[in-house]
Amino acid sequence: MFDLTGKRALVTGGSAGIGLGMARGLARAGADVVLWGRSEDKLADAAADIGRFGGQVATRSVDVSDEQAVTDGVAAVVDLLGGLDVVVVNAGIGSSLQKFHESTTARYRAVLSTNLDGAYFTMRETSRVLVEQGTGGSMIVTSSLGALQGAGRNQPYAASKAAVLALANGCAVEFARHRIRVNSVLPGWIATDMTGELQDSDAFNSHVISRVPMGRWGTPEDFEGIAVYLADDASSFQTGSSTLVDGGYSLF
Ligand SMILES: NC(=O)c1ccc[n+]([C@@H]2O[C@H](COP(=O)([O-])OP(=O)(O)OC[C@H]3O[C@@H](n4cnc5c(N)ncnc54)[C@H](OP(=O)(O)O)[C@@H]3O)[C@@H](O)[C@H]2O)c1
């Protein structure tokens, strides 16, 4: 159990934060991993980090909001690895807070194009590969606690994350007959580049993080285990699930 040797994985947004944490877990468990992100520098640093586990590691600069880039990128992954078994649909951006009645269409479109269009293009193109391959597979989709809770001044982000949850659930039902499992992970407050300003805010730490029962920010390392579990045959009867990784925040 939890041996991913021979599994071929794609991690979008794998060059930093939660995606890098998941990629690290997959590589540590023996998988070959391709990382996508936009910045070549971040990708190079991430590849150096997970290269130490001995499996194959490759990177490609892909903006997931660009449909053609995703199509070409998936073809390149399949060429390189000879197929695909695990897809982590994780690339996403946060958004500055804006009063809803003053919020702009440009901001709304920017968030939706990466977080929702990007997930849609990635899931559609990789599911085509998995179905044709006929050997099953696992998709792991990063949604957010924000998909479930009211997110004042951040509605477009929350809407994008609720939408990817719906995409994942629909795909779980449709692809079960192909033994392709689709499960979602819902992070709470995690210390990554996305939450950098909040990590520096005394008000946020005292009003929000103090209410996390585990008493701390989550870290990218907290996502290694869930990625390995959902990628592995250990979870072979699990699909359409939504796993909160929030230190208990949503319950309190
Ligand atoms: N941090 C939290 O508290 C939190 C909570 C709930 C959910 N999430 C979700 O977790 C996921 C990862 O977030 P994170 O906190 O780990 O953020 P992060 O540290 O900023 O990492 C984001 C990753 O996505 C990549 N990325 C961003 N836009 C992209 C695009 N258009 N095309 C391809 N790659 C792109 C980034 O690389 P480049 O910038 O180089 O493209 C980076 O690798 C996101 O989906 C986010 O919504 C985060």
The ligand as a MOL file (V3000), in Angstrom:
LIG
                    3D

  0  0  0     0  0            999 V3000
M  V30 BEGIN CTAB
M  V30 COUNTS 48 52 0 0 0
M  V30 BEGIN ATOM
M  V30 1 N -3.5870 28.6290 0.2290 0
M  V30 2 C -4.8210 28.4450 0.6840 0
M  V30 3 O -5.1530 28.8360 1.8130 0
M  V30 4 C -5.8270 27.7200 -0.1850 0
M  V30 5 C -7.0610 27.4100 0.3900 0
M  V30 6 C -8.0170 26.7400 -0.3670 0
M  V30 7 C -7.7290 26.3640 -1.6670 0
M  V30 8 N -6.5300 26.6900 -2.2120 0 CHG=1
M  V30 9 C -6.3030 26.2680 -3.5970 0
M  V30 10 O -5.1240 25.5140 -3.6800 0
M  V30 11 C -4.5700 25.6150 -4.9810 0
M  V30 12 C -3.1010 25.9520 -4.8630 0
M  V30 13 O -2.9830 27.2060 -4.2070 0
M  V30 14 P -1.7090 27.5940 -3.3270 0
M  V30 15 O -2.2180 28.1840 -2.0690 0
M  V30 16 O -0.7860 26.4630 -3.2990 0 CHG=-1
M  V30 17 O -1.1410 28.8040 -4.2010 0
M  V30 18 P 0.3300 29.1360 -4.7170 0
M  V30 19 O 1.3410 28.8090 -3.7000 0
M  V30 20 O 0.2230 30.5300 -5.2260 0
M  V30 21 O 0.5420 28.1260 -5.9320 0
M  V30 22 C -0.2410 28.2240 -7.0920 0
M  V30 23 C 0.3370 27.3170 -8.1530 0
M  V30 24 O -0.4830 27.4030 -9.3150 0
M  V30 25 C 0.2990 27.8760 -10.4190 0
M  V30 26 N -0.5690 28.6740 -11.2990 0
M  V30 27 C -1.2520 29.8100 -11.0010 0
M  V30 28 N -1.9300 30.2300 -12.0760 0
M  V30 29 C -1.6750 29.3470 -13.0790 0
M  V30 30 C -2.0650 29.2500 -14.4300 0
M  V30 31 N -2.8780 30.1500 -15.0110 0
M  V30 32 N -1.6080 28.2060 -15.1590 0
M  V30 33 C -0.7890 27.2760 -14.6000 0
M  V30 34 N -0.3760 27.3240 -13.3300 0
M  V30 35 C -0.8130 28.3550 -12.5830 0
M  V30 36 C 1.4440 28.6460 -9.7670 0
M  V30 37 O 2.5850 28.7790 -10.5920 0
M  V30 38 P 2.7800 30.0970 -11.5340 0
M  V30 39 O 2.4070 31.2860 -10.6930 0
M  V30 40 O 4.2030 30.0830 -11.9330 0
M  V30 41 O 1.8570 29.8990 -12.6730 0
M  V30 42 C 1.7360 27.7340 -8.5780 0
M  V30 43 O 2.4530 26.5970 -9.0000 0
M  V30 44 C -5.3860 26.6740 -5.7060 0
M  V30 45 O -6.3110 26.0370 -6.5640 0
M  V30 46 C -6.0980 27.3840 -4.5860 0
M  V30 47 O -7.3180 27.9460 -5.0100 0
M  V30 48 C -5.5670 27.3540 -1.5120 0
M  V30 END ATOM
M  V30 BEGIN BOND
M  V30 1 1 1 2
M  V30 2 2 2 3
M  V30 3 1 2 4
M  V30 4 1 4 5
M  V30 5 2 4 48
M  V30 6 2 5 6
M  V30 7 1 6 7
M  V30 8 2 7 8
M  V30 9 1 8 9
M  V30 10 1 8 48
M  V30 11 1 9 10
M  V30 12 1 9 46
M  V30 13 1 10 11
M  V30 14 1 11 12
M  V30 15 1 11 44
M  V30 16 1 12 13
M  V30 17 1 13 14
M  V30 18 2 14 15
M  V30 19 1 14 16
M  V30 20 1 14 17
M  V30 21 1 17 18
M  V30 22 2 18 19
M  V30 23 1 18 20
M  V30 24 1 18 21
M  V30 25 1 21 22
M  V30 26 1 22 23
M  V30 27 1 23 24
M  V30 28 1 23 42
M  V30 29 1 24 25
M  V30 30 1 25 26
M  V30 31 1 25 36
M  V30 32 1 26 27
M  V30 33 1 26 35
M  V30 34 2 27 28
M  V30 35 1 28 29
M  V30 36 1 29 30
M  V30 37 2 29 35
M  V30 38 1 30 31
M  V30 39 2 30 32
M  V30 40 1 32 33
M  V30 41 2 33 34
M  V30 42 1 34 35
M  V30 43 1 36 37
M  V30 44 1 36 42
M  V30 45 1 37 38
M  V30 46 2 38 39
M  V30 47 1 38 40
M  V30 48 1 38 41
M  V30 49 1 42 43
M  V30 50 1 44 45
M  V30 51 1 44 46
M  V30 52 1 46 47
M  V30 END BOND
M  V30 END CTAB
M  END
